[in-house]
């Protein structure tokens, strides 16, 4: 799904009047009656994205708490909730994150309003992927071995989820040290191991990164590049000393 998109599923017997421009797809999974745990699971990362209820627990007729119940009502996620429950909880109070409306309230389907503070910037997103990439590829690099195919595809998927502005830090300059390190290792991997196919479109060939050194004084910045005839094995050292211009390596 694209960023900001919504998907609506319905039971085959549902007869709701949907908002203008919203359509629903019949899905056999939409067959719970208010006392079931429901989870959104991401196959590529083998992890939960969100959990409603407590998996493995029967609450009786419904989950309830704080005047909110999960049977014969419409529940809408609170606008203040910015992330899902990724670990199966010991207890579940629907009032903590959900607002209750009358049965068959369909006006909220197809979109959702969230109040997020502080906002995640494009640079935050770019640096988060760089950290994730370096962590995930570390073991195989130490073994001088190619990355596992499934792991490599997962890294590609997570990169594709980023905004175009976040990806620009990898292809158009302005990268921070953590992004530079990720680019260097990425280039080293695809150079040493052809089975790990490239997926960062528009990345300059060779090692090309533009960085500002205005705030760097008497600092030695060590960037891991790791390339040798038998695998990944050396460092590129960039020395920056109180210069206010930009450098390309």
C-alpha positions, 0 to 999 in steps of 0.5 A: 500500500502507498503511504497514506492509503487506506484499505477497507474490508467487510463481511459478506453479509455487511450492508453498510452505506460507505462514504463517497469514494470509499469501497470495501472488499469482502474478506473472510477474516472479517468474521469476529463477533466482539470477543476475539483478538485481532492482529495485523501481521507483517510477513516480510518482518515476521512481526506484529504491526498491531494487536487488538485484544489479547491473543489466546485469551477469551474475555467472555462476551466482549472486551470492555473497560472505561465505558467502552465495549467491543460488541455491537458498536463501532470503534475508531482509533483515537487520533492521539495513537501514533503506533500499534501494539506490537507485543501481545499484552497481558490485559486489554482495555479498549477505552485506552486507545479507542472511541466508541460510536453507535453500531454501523457508523460508517462515516470514519471508514476510508480515512483516519485523522491522527494528531502526531507530535513531534512529527517524524522528518524525512531525515529522521526516516533516512537515518532510521533506515541507515541504522537498520541497514547497518545492524541487519547486514553486520553479521554477514559482513563480518563473515565476508558472506553475501546477505541472505536473500530474504533479509536483502528483500526485506531491506529493500521493502523497508527502503521503498516505504520511505518518502521520496524526500528521505531517499534523496539523502541517499542519492542527491547529497546532504547525507549525515555520517550514519547515512554515509556509512550505510551507502558505503556498506551498501556499495561494498556489498553489491560490488562484492556479491552480485547475488545481492542485487542493487535496489537504491535507484539513482545512487551515483556509481563509486563512493559519492557523498556530499557533506557539510563540515562547517560544524566539524572541528578537528574531527576524524570521521571513519567511514566503513567501506569494507571492500577487498578482493576476497570480501569486505575488509577495509576502512575509508578514513575521512579527516575533516578539520575546521573547514566550512566547505563541502567535500565529496568522497 
